[in-house]
Amino acid sequence: MLFKIAWWKWLTMGLLLYVCMDGFFVPVPFLDGRLQETIRNLFFHVPMWFGMMILLTVSVIYAIKFLHAGYPYYDLVSHTFAQTGILFGFLGITTGAVWAKYQWGMAWSGDPKQNGAALALLIYLAYIVLRGTGKNTTSTDKIARLAAVYNIFAFFMLFPTIWILPRLTESLHPGGRGSMGNPGLNGADLSPALRMVFWPAVFGWTLLGVWISCVHVKIKQFRLQSTIFHQHNR
């Protein structure tokens, strides 16, 4: 039974095992006293944002498919991937706050990218609340369609809040205007050894998010089928 696991799940486990082991032992370039070791958070913090964006992209694609075809399965997948994407977003903020504590002196400094990320997650939390109001009501389909439209809006709000506005203002993050982002770290500082861990981390954490979402979808399908079965046998 164990060997019937899909190849990409084996790949996920292998990548994350590699990241968690080599990520703590790979030689890091000397940048400054603080960043010297905290740069290892690069293998956890940044991949969470990559994973979040990919999961939320899948979510919005299925939201559009649901609006077009009206197939409930598309709504289920869209909702589930949005939930996992939000989870990755909170993990990204948490790991970022830990990194900021050691690098910038405080966990939350009001940096534009921190504020933008928090705003984006609040917008998506409103989507979860909206989607949840459709349970046990006679207007489930209408709520699902309204939530799908809101999902599209929330997705496109990610770009100004996380990627555009922080680059137009002073920011401690890489790419910030004026300060040139965090002077202690930019893409040119990543040695080949760091890149050999960073990109597997991006793929590994993202695949884990997909795996979690797929399992959650199957659980929801099972619960839905069980509910329908019990209703028909009353």
C-alpha positions in Angstrom: 0.0 0.0 0.0 2.9 2.3 0.9 4.4 2.0 -2.6 1.2 3.0 -4.3 1.7 6.6 -3.3 1.9 8.8 -6.4 5.4 9.8 -7.6 4.9 13.5 -6.9 4.1 12.7 -3.2 7.4 10.8 -3.0 9.1 13.8 -4.6 7.4 16.1 -2.1 8.7 14.1 0.9 12.2 13.8 -0.7 12.5 17.5 -1.4 11.3 18.6 2.1 13.6 16.0 3.8 16.5 17.5 1.7 15.6 21.1 2.6 15.1 20.4 6.3 18.5 18.6 6.5 20.7 20.5 4.1 19.1 23.8 4.9 20.6 23.9 8.3 24.1 22.8 7.2 24.7 24.4 3.8 27.5 27.1 4.0 26.1 30.6 4.0 27.9 33.7 2.6 29.1 36.2 5.2 26.9 39.3 4.8 26.7 40.8 8.3 26.7 39.5 11.8 22.9 39.1 12.1 22.1 37.9 8.6 24.9 35.3 8.6 22.7 32.5 10.1 19.2 34.0 9.9 19.4 33.8 6.1 18.5 30.1 6.5 14.9 31.3 7.0 15.0 31.9 3.3 14.3 28.2 2.8 11.0 28.5 4.8 9.7 32.1 4.7 10.0 32.9 1.0 8.7 29.5 -0.3 5.6 30.0 1.8 4.8 33.0 -0.3 5.5 31.1 -3.5 3.3 28.3 -2.4 0.5 30.8 -1.3 0.5 32.4 -4.8 0.3 29.1 -6.6 -2.4 27.7 -4.4 -4.5 30.9 -4.7 -3.9 30.9 -8.5 -5.4 27.4 -8.6 -8.3 28.6 -6.4 -9.2 31.5 -8.7 -8.9 29.3 -11.8 -11.5 26.9 -10.4 -13.6 29.9 -9.2 -13.8 31.0 -12.9 -14.5 27.5 -14.0 -17.3 27.3 -11.4 -18.9 30.5 -12.6 -18.7 29.2 -16.2 -19.9 25.7 -15.7 -21.7 25.8 -12.3 -20.2 22.4 -11.4 -20.2 22.1 -7.5 -16.8 20.2 -7.6 -15.1 23.3 -9.0 -16.4 25.4 -6.1 -15.2 22.7 -3.7 -11.7 22.8 -5.2 -11.6 26.6 -5.3 -12.7 26.9 -1.7 -10.2 24.3 -0.5 -7.2 25.7 -2.3 -8.0 29.1 -1.0 -8.0 27.8 2.6 -4.6 26.1 2.1 -3.3 29.3 0.4 -4.4 31.4 3.4 -2.7 28.9 5.7 0.5 29.3 3.8 0.1 33.1 3.9 -0.1 33.0 7.7 2.9 30.7 7.8 4.7 33.2 5.6 3.9 36.1 7.9 4.9 34.1 11.0 8.3 33.0 9.6 8.8 36.5 8.3 8.1 38.0 11.8 10.7 35.6 13.3 13.2 36.7 10.7 12.4 40.4 11.2 12.9 40.1 15.0 16.5 39.1 14.5 17.3 41.1 11.4 15.5 44.4 12.0 15.1 44.3 15.8 11.3 43.8 16.0 8.9 41.3 14.7 6.5 43.8 13.2 7.9 47.2 12.1 5.0 48.3 9.9 7.0 47.7 6.8 4.9 48.2 3.6 5.2 44.6 2.6 4.2 43.3 6.0 1.2 45.6 6.0 0.3 44.7 2.5 0.5 41.0 3.2 -1.7 41.4 6.3 -4.2 43.3 4.3 -4.3 40.7 1.5 -4.9 37.9 4.1 -7.7 39.9 5.7 -9.3 40.2 2.3 -9.1 36.5 1.8 -10.4 35.8 5.3 -13.5 37.8 4.3 -13.8 35.3 1.4 -13.8 32.4 3.8 -16.4 34.0 6.0 -18.6 34.7 2.9 -18.2 31.2 1.6 -19.1 29.8 5.0 -22.4 31.6 5.1 -23.7 29.3 2.4 -23.8 26.2 4.7 -27.2 24.9 5.6 -29.1 27.5 3.7 -31.4 27.3 0.7 -29.2 29.8 -1.2 -26.0 27.8 -1.2 -25.5 28.1 -5.0 -26.0 31.9 -4.9 -23.5 32.2 -2.0 -21.0 30.0 -3.8 -21.3 32.1 -7.0 -20.9 35.4 -5.0 -17.9 33.9 -3.2 -16.4 32.9 -6.5 -16.7 36.5 -7.8 -15.2 37.8 -4.6 -12.4 35.2 -4.9 -11.4 36.8 -8.3 -11.4 40.2 -6.7 -9.3 39.0 -3.7 -6.8 37.4 -6.1 -6.2 40.5 -8.1 -5.8 42.5 -4.9 -2.8 40.4 -4.1 -0.7 42.2 -6.7 -1.0 45.8 -5.5 -0.9 44.9 -1.8 2.1 42.5 -2.0 4.0 43.1 -5.2 3.4 46.7 -6.4 2.8 49.1 -3.6 5.7 47.9 -1.4 8.0 48.5 -4.3 6.8 52.1 -4.7 7.7 53.1 -1.1 10.5 52.8 1.4 10.8 49.1 2.4 13.2 46.9 4.3 12.3 44.1 1.9 14.3 43.6 -1.3 13.1 45.8 -4.1 11.9 48.7 -1.9 12.1 52.1 -3.4 14.9 54.5 -2.2 16.5 52.2 0.3 16.9 49.5 -2.4 15.1 47.1 -0.1 17.0 45.3 2.6 20.6 46.3 2.2 21.6 43.1 3.9 20.1 40.7 1.3 19.3 40.7 -2.3 19.2 38.1 -5.1 22.9 38.6 -5.9 23.8 37.5 -2.4 22.5 34.0 -2.9 25.4 31.7 -3.5 25.0 28.6 -5.8 24.8 26.5 -2.6 21.9 28.5 -1.2 20.1 28.3 -4.6 20.5 24.5 -4.5 18.4 24.5 -1.4 16.1 27.4 -2.1 14.5 26.2 -5.3 13.9 22.6 -4.0 12.3 24.3 -0.9 9.9 26.3 -3.2 8.8 23.2 -5.1 8.7 21.0 -1.9 6.5 23.4 0.2 4.3 24.1 -2.8 3.7 20.4 -3.5 3.0 19.9 0.2 0.3 22.6 -0.1 -1.2 20.8 -3.2 -1.1 17.5 -1.3 -2.9 19.0 1.7 -5.5 20.5 -0.5 -6.1 17.3 -2.4 -6.6 15.4 0.8 -8.9 18.1 2.1 -11.0 17.9 -1.1 -11.4 14.2 -0.8 -12.5 14.6 2.9 -15.1 17.2 1.9 -16.4 15.0 -0.9 -16.8 12.1 1.5 -18.6 14.2 4.0 -20.9 15.6 1.3 -21.7 12.2 -0.1 -22.4 10.9 3.5 -24.7 13.8 4.1 -26.6 13.2 0.9 -26.8 9.5 1.6 -28.3 10.1 5.1 -30.8 12.6 3.7 -32.1 10.1 1.2 -32.4 7.4 3.8 -34.4 9.3 6.3 
